[in-house]
Amino acid sequence: MGKLVLDGISKSFGKVEVLKTVDLEVADGEFVVIVGPSGCGKSTLLRIIAGLEDQTTGRIEIGGHDVSVQPPAKRGIAMVFQTYALYPHLTVEGNMTQGLKQARTPKATIAERVAEAARILELEPLLARKPAQLSGGQRQRVAIGRAIVRHPDVFLFDEPLSNLDAALRNQVRFEIAELHLRLGATMVYVTHDQVEAMTLADRIIVLNEGVVQQVGRPSELYRQPANRFVATFIGSPRMNLLDGRAEAGTIMIDGVGRLPGNGAAGPVLAGVRPTGFEVVIGGDEGLAGSIAAEEYLGAESFLRVRLANDAVVTVQEHPDHHWEIGQDVRLKLRPGNLHLFDPDSGVRLAG
């Protein structure tokens, strides 16, 4: 039973309010990712769940029990840290068994759990090694194994991949996804990397300045962002935003052209993802601009198009087509790719 409930959680350090009334339910077996920029409060929230920080207000429930004032050891959680936090003088097996020994777990149970975790994480050949003899990815697997052997109600991950290089991040991310499928455990994962969030999560919580901006499936956040912040944070490259005015079924972009509208009226912030524009030559449809740069990535290319009002827009294009720098083009909106936001509040209007 690993259901997690956060009810009205807030946290202040003196006069600085780091978290502002966070309410959240994580179902048993769900993989939830908390994502946001550095300093948004996501790691503080995770530490409050773990019992490493005290909340200023609010209640925490794990597995149907109120653990708001319980110490970490009694909350039924296991935490995987960014820095691995392994004992350098202990072997892999010693690191994995240390917590169980301190809890006076029977030797037979310890042996059984270590064998199970080592098999799942392919650590069996490494059990006699010490951390200094392991790669970064292997150390992270040991840290995960140490969490697995505790059989917790909830796994907590605090940016576990940030110290790994790009290739290892991809490998360990895949291993964590497989681990979730095998264990069916409740997992709460904190990261600033929206790619990790999109690929791992059943649901994503987007946090900014201590406030939950949106909660939903990755596809919901990508296709229907609740506000300007979510729109630009989720998706890589980020969504293009252009100041405009909605009138008579169109969106006028000053000095550039017009886009098909949807009935809104007045000043708007028009959002279009890089995949939402088609680059065409000639005609008067869409937005006028010229090619400022081309970024060839093998499987895809990204064009930087400088519009007539000097705004720069990113567009994804087929990699086999080569564009000349300075070439005049027009950006035609693909159907169903317009997002509109209030220019003052940033709240989604329509799309």
C-alpha positions in Angstrom: 0.0 0.0 0.0 2.0 3.0 -1.3 -0.6 5.7 -1.8 0.8 9.1 -0.9 -1.3 12.1 0.0 -0.1 15.7 0.5 -2.7 18.0 2.0 -1.9 21.7 2.2 1.9 21.4 2.4 3.7 24.7 2.7 7.3 25.6 3.7 8.8 28.8 4.8 12.4 29.7 5.7 11.9 32.8 7.8 10.0 35.2 5.6 10.8 33.3 2.4 7.9 31.0 1.3 9.4 28.1 -0.6 6.3 26.0 -1.1 2.8 27.4 -1.2 -0.1 25.0 -0.3 0.8 21.9 -2.3 -2.1 19.4 -2.6 -1.3 16.0 -4.3 -2.5 12.4 -4.4 -0.2 9.7 -5.8 -1.9 6.4 -6.4 -0.4 3.1 -5.2 2.1 2.0 -7.9 2.1 5.3 -9.8 5.2 6.9 -11.1 5.0 10.7 -10.5 7.7 13.2 -11.6 8.0 16.6 -10.0 9.7 18.9 -12.5 10.7 22.6 -12.5 13.6 25.0 -12.7 16.3 25.2 -10.1 15.1 26.8 -6.9 11.4 26.1 -7.6 11.0 24.0 -4.4 10.9 20.5 -5.8 13.7 19.0 -3.8 12.4 20.7 -0.6 9.0 19.0 -1.3 10.7 15.6 -1.7 12.7 16.1 1.6 9.4 17.0 3.4 7.9 13.7 2.1 11.0 11.9 3.3 10.9 13.5 6.7 14.2 15.2 6.3 12.5 18.7 6.4 9.6 19.7 8.5 6.6 21.3 6.7 5.4 24.6 8.0 1.8 23.6 7.4 0.0 20.6 6.1 -0.4 16.9 6.4 1.4 13.9 4.8 -0.2 10.4 4.5 1.6 7.3 3.3 -0.2 4.0 2.9 -3.2 5.3 4.8 -1.2 6.5 7.8 -0.6 10.0 8.9 3.2 10.4 9.0 3.4 14.2 9.3 5.5 14.1 12.4 7.1 10.6 12.0 10.9 10.3 11.6 12.2 9.1 8.2 12.8 5.5 9.4 9.2 5.1 10.3 7.6 6.5 7.1 8.0 3.4 4.9 10.1 5.3 2.3 13.5 4.8 0.7 15.3 7.7 -0.9 17.9 7.6 -3.8 20.1 10.7 -3.6 21.8 12.7 -6.4 25.2 12.1 -4.9 24.8 8.3 -4.4 25.7 8.6 -0.6 27.6 5.3 -0.5 29.9 4.3 2.3 33.4 4.2 0.6 34.8 1.6 3.0 32.0 -0.9 2.4 31.5 -3.3 -0.5 28.5 -3.1 -2.7 26.8 -5.8 -0.6 27.8 -4.0 2.6 26.2 -0.8 1.3 23.0 -2.6 0.4 22.8 -4.4 3.8 23.8 -1.6 6.1 20.3 -0.2 6.7 18.8 -3.7 7.2 21.4 -4.6 9.7 20.8 -1.4 11.7 17.1 -2.3 11.7 18.0 -5.8 13.0 16.5 -7.6 10.1 17.0 -11.4 10.2 20.1 -12.6 8.3 18.1 -14.9 6.0 15.8 -12.0 5.0 18.8 -9.8 4.3 20.4 -12.4 2.1 17.2 -13.0 0.2 16.5 -9.3 -0.4 20.1 -8.5 -1.5 20.1 -11.4 -3.9 16.7 -10.2 -5.4 17.9 -6.6 -5.8 21.3 -7.7 -7.2 19.5 -9.9 -9.8 17.1 -7.1 -10.8 19.9 -4.5 -11.2 22.5 -6.9 -12.6 24.8 -6.2 -9.7 25.7 -9.9 -8.9 29.3 -9.7 -10.3 29.9 -6.5 -8.4 28.9 -7.4 -4.9 32.4 -7.7 -3.5 33.7 -4.4 -5.0 33.9 -1.1 -3.3 32.4 2.2 -4.7 35.8 3.5 -5.9 36.0 0.4 -8.2 32.6 1.2 -9.9 31.5 3.5 -12.7 29.0 6.3 -12.1 26.2 4.3 -13.5 27.1 1.3 -11.4 27.2 3.4 -8.2 23.7 4.8 -9.0 22.4 1.2 -9.4 23.9 0.3 -6.0 22.1 3.3 -4.5 18.9 2.1 -6.1 19.6 -1.4 -4.8 20.0 -0.1 -1.3 16.5 1.4 -1.6 15.0 -1.8 -3.1 16.1 -4.1 -0.2 14.1 -2.0 2.3 10.8 -2.9 0.5 9.5 0.6 1.1 5.9 1.8 0.5 7.3 4.7 -1.6 10.5 5.3 -3.5 11.8 8.8 -3.6 14.4 9.9 -6.2 16.2 13.2 -5.9 17.7 14.1 -9.3 19.5 10.7 -9.5 20.9 11.2 -13.0 22.3 14.7 -12.8 25.9 13.5 -12.1 26.0 11.1 -15.1 27.1 11.8 -18.6 24.5 11.8 -21.4 25.0 8.2 -22.5 24.7 6.9 -18.9 21.7 9.1 -18.2 19.9 7.4 -21.0 20.9 4.0 -19.8 20.0 4.5 -16.1 16.7 6.2 -17.1 15.7 3.1 -19.0 16.7 0.9 -16.1 14.6 3.0 -13.7 11.6 2.7 -16.0 12.1 -1.1 -16.2 12.5 -1.2 -12.4 9.1 0.5 -12.0 7.4 -2.0 -14.3 9.0 -5.0 -12.4 8.2 -3.8 -8.9 5.0 -2.0 -9.5 6.1 0.4 -6.7 5.0 3.9 -6.0 7.7 6.3 -7.1 8.2 10.0 -6.7 11.0 11.4 -8.8 12.4 14.9 -8.8 14.3 16.4 -11.8 14.8 19.7 -13.6 15.1 17.8 -16.9 11.8 17.8 -18.7 13.0 14.9 -21.0 13.3 12.7 -18.0 9.9 13.8 -16.8 8.3 13.1 -20.2 9.8 9.7 -20.7 9.4 8.3 -17.2 6.2 9.7 -15.7 2.7 8.4 -15.5 1.9 12.0 -14.3 4.0 15.1 -14.1 3.7 17.9 -11.5 5.1 21.1 -12.8 6.3 23.4 -10.0 7.5 27.0 -10.3 8.3 29.4 -7.4 6.7 27.0 -4.9 3.3 26.8 -6.8 2.0 23.8 -8.7 1.4 25.0 -12.2 -0.2 21.9 -13.7 -0.6 18.2 -13.0 -1.3 15.7 -15.8 -0.1 13.0 -18.1 3.0 14.0 -20.3 0.8 14.2 -23.4 -1.7 16.5 -21.6 1.0 18.9 -20.6 2.5 18.9 -24.1 -0.8 19.3 -26.0 -2.8 21.4 -23.5 -0.4 23.4 -21.3 -2.3 25.3 -18.6 -0.2 28.5 -18.9 2.8 30.1 -20.5 5.3 28.7 -18.1 4.2 25.1 -18.7 4.1 25.7 -22.4 7.7 26.9 -22.6 9.1 24.4 -19.9 7.6 21.2 -21.4 8.9 20.4 -24.9 12.3 20.7 -26.5 13.0 22.9 -28.3 10.6 25.2 -26.4 7.4 26.6 -27.8 7.5 29.7 -29.8 5.6 32.7 -28.4 4.5 35.7 -30.4 2.6 38.8 -29.4 -0.5 39.3 -31.4 -4.1 40.4 -31.6 -7.1 38.2 -32.2 -9.8 39.6 -34.4 -12.3 38.3 -37.0 -11.1 34.7 -36.7 -7.4 35.5 -37.3 -4.4 36.3 -35.1 -2.6 39.4 -36.4 1.2 39.3 -35.6 2.4 42.9 -35.9 4.5 43.6 -39.0 4.7 39.8 -39.8 1.4 38.5 -41.0 -1.6 36.6 -39.7 -2.4 33.1 -38.4 -5.8 31.3 -38.5 -7.6 32.1 -35.3 -10.4 30.4 -33.3 -12.9 33.0 -32.2 -10.8 34.7 -29.4 -10.7 38.5 -29.4 -8.2 41.1 -28.1 -4.5 40.9 -27.3 -3.1 37.4 -27.1 0.2 35.5 -26.8 0.2 33.0 -29.7 2.1 29.8 -29.0 3.3 27.4 -31.7 5.7 24.4 -31.2 8.6 23.9 -33.6 6.6 21.1 -35.3 3.6 23.3 -35.8 5.0 25.4 -38.6 5.5 24.5 -42.2 8.2 26.4 -44.1 7.1 27.5 -47.5 8.5 29.7 -50.2 6.4 32.4 -51.8 2.7 33.3 -51.4 1.2 35.6 -48.8 -0.1 33.0 -46.3 1.4 32.8 -42.8 4.3 34.8 -41.3 7.1 36.5 -43.3 10.7 35.9 -42.4 14.1 34.7 -43.5 16.4 31.8 -42.6 18.9 33.0 -39.8 20.5 29.6 -39.0 20.1 25.9 -39.7 21.0 23.2 -37.0 21.5 19.8 -38.6 21.2 17.0 -36.1 21.1 14.0 -38.5 17.6 12.6 -37.9 16.1 16.2 -37.9 17.0 19.8 -38.6 16.0 22.9 -36.7 15.7 26.2 -38.6 16.0 29.6 -36.8 13.7 31.9 -38.8 14.0 35.7 -38.2 10.6 37.3 -38.7 10.0 40.7 -40.1 9.6 42.1 -36.6 13.0 40.7 -35.6 11.4 37.9 -33.5 13.3 34.5 -33.9 11.2 31.4 -34.3 12.4 27.7 -34.2 11.0 25.3 -36.7 11.6 21.6 -37.1 12.2 20.6 -40.7 13.2 17.5 -42.7 17.0 17.0 -42.5 17.4 16.2 -46.2 16.3 19.7 -47.3 19.1 22.3 -47.2 18.2 26.0 -46.7 20.3 29.0 -47.6 21.0 31.5 -44.8 19.1 34.7 -45.6 16.6 32.9 -47.8 13.1 34.5 -47.7 10.4 32.1 -46.4 6.9 32.1 -44.9 5.8 30.1 -41.9 2.4 28.4 -42.5 0.5 27.1 -39.4 -0.3 23.4 -39.5 -3.9 22.8 -38.4 -4.5 22.2 -34.7 -1.1 23.7 -33.6 -2.1 27.1 -32.2 -2.1 27.8 -28.4 -3.4 31.1 -27.1 -2.5 32.6 -23.7 -3.5 35.7 -21.9 -0.5 38.2 -22.4 -0.8 39.5 -18.8 -1.5 36.4 -16.6 -0.1 33.8 -19.0 -3.2 31.6 -18.5 -4.3 29.4 -21.4 -7.2 30.9 -23.4 -7.8 28.4 -26.1 -5.9 26.3 -28.7 
